[in-house]
């Protein structure tokens, strides 16, 4: 009888110990560690609570930024930029694949218009003029203001490059004939 009582008592004590260990473990997991390895307090409980609140605020800000960016890229897609689905929205594409931004290739008519305007102005037009050009070009196919602006930037760079090539050739031939 005495041994049976001891067995019951031992089982009860081991259950109590296990429960105590569970509670300690739960408390450690629930509360972030505020002491370093040496046992010194690194943060007070108030500081930990303030940190939790700041993290929550930053999480909300991040969500708002993602929503804003999604709205912006959707707006660009509608304008003809075709930015692609950088968030891997499985509802839109049936998978988690990130799609690349599609390139804009101007039609022959659009190229003629762009070349004519470039030759008239010889430079990158201002914002308002880019909007007007985009509106004119959109009658001949999908195009965004960014595409138009970039086309003028690239065209100007190309013409500068072409102008500098003959200058180099002349300089080299001058050196050869003088030598």
N, C-alpha and C positions, 0 to 999 in steps of 0.2 A: 504494500500500500504506500509505504514511504517512497519507494523508487518511482512509483507511478505519479505521485505528487511532484517529485523532483522533475520528472520528464515534462509534465504539464507546465511547471514553473519555468523550466529551461526554454520550452517552446514559446511561452508567453514573453520571456525576456528577449529572446532572439527576435520575435516579431516587433517588440518595442524598439529594439536597437535598429532594426531594418527601417522601421517607420521614421525614427529619428534621423537616420542617414538620408532617407528620401527627402525629408523636410529640409535638411541642410543643403542637399544637392539642389532642390527646387529653389531655395533662397539664393544660392550662388548663381543659378541660371537666370533667375528672375531679375536680380539686381546686378548691374554692371560692376565690374571689379573697380574699387576706388582705392585700392592699396597696391603699392609696388611690391616687388619680390621680398624686400626687407621688412614689410609690414607697415611702412609709413603711409599715411593717408595722402593720396595724390589729389583727390577731388572731394569736396564736401558733398553731402546729399543734395543740398540746394544747387550746387554747381552742376551736378549730374542731371537734376530735373530741368535746369535751364538749358543744358545741352540737348536734352530730349526735345524740348519745345522748339529750339532752333533747328534741329534736324527735321522736325515735322514741317516747319515753315519752308525750309529749303526744298523739301519733297513736293510741297504744293507749288512752289515757284517752278521747279523742274517740270512738273506736269503741265503747267500753263505754258511754258516755253515749247514743249513738245507739241501741244495743241496748236499754238500759234504757228509753229513751223509747218505742221501738217496743213493748216489752212493756207499758208503762203504757197507751199508747193502745189497744192490743189489748184490755187488760183493761177499759178504759172502754167500748170498743165492745160488749163482751159484757154490760156492765152497762146498756146502753141509751143511752149518750151519743152513739154514732155520730160519732166524731171525724173519720172519713174517713181516707183513705190519704195522709197528708201527705208521704210519701216517694216517691210516684209508683211504687209497686211494680208493674211491668208484669205480673207473674205474677197479681196479684189483679184488675186492672182492664183488662188488655189494652192498655195504653198508658202514657205517662208523664204523664198528666193528674193534677193535684192536685185532690182533691174537697173540697168545702166541708163543714163540719160540719152535720149535719141538725138542724133545730129540733125541740124537743119540744113537742107540742101536747097538753095534757091532755084526756081525754075528759070528757063532761058529768058522769059519775059521779065521776071523779077531782076535778073542779072543786068539786062539791058537798062532797066529803069535805074538801078543802083549805079551803074557805070556812068550813065548820063548825068545823074545828080552829082556824083563825085567829080566829074570833069568840070561841071559848072562851078562848084564850090571849092574843090580841091582841099578837103579836110573833113574832120569829123563834125557833123552838125550838132547843134545844141539839142537839149531835151525836147523842146516843143517841136522842132523840125523833125527829130527822130519819130515823134508821135505821128506827125503828118505823113512822113514817108512810110511808116508801118501801116497806116490806114490805106494808103495808095497801094502798097504791095499786097495787102491782105485780100484785095480784089482778085489777085492772081494766084492765091494759095496761102496756106497757113504760115504765119510769121509773127514773131514777138519783137518788142522794142529792143530787147537785149541782143537778139540776132542782128538787127539792123545796126545798132551801135557797134557791135563787135566786127561786123563786116567792114564798116568804114575804118575802124582801127587797123584791121588786118590789111586792107587795101592800101592805106597810107604807108604802113610798114613795108609792104611789097614794093611800092613805087620808090621808096627811099633806098631799099636794097638794090633795085635795078639801076638807080642813078649812081650809086657808089661803085658798082662793078665796072662800068666803062672808065671811070676816073682812075681806078687801080690799074687797068690795062694800059691807059695812056701814060701813067707815071712809070710803069715798068718799061714800056717801049721807049720812052724818053731816055731812061737810064741806059738802055742797051745801045741806042744810037749815039749817045754822047760818049760812051765808054770806048 
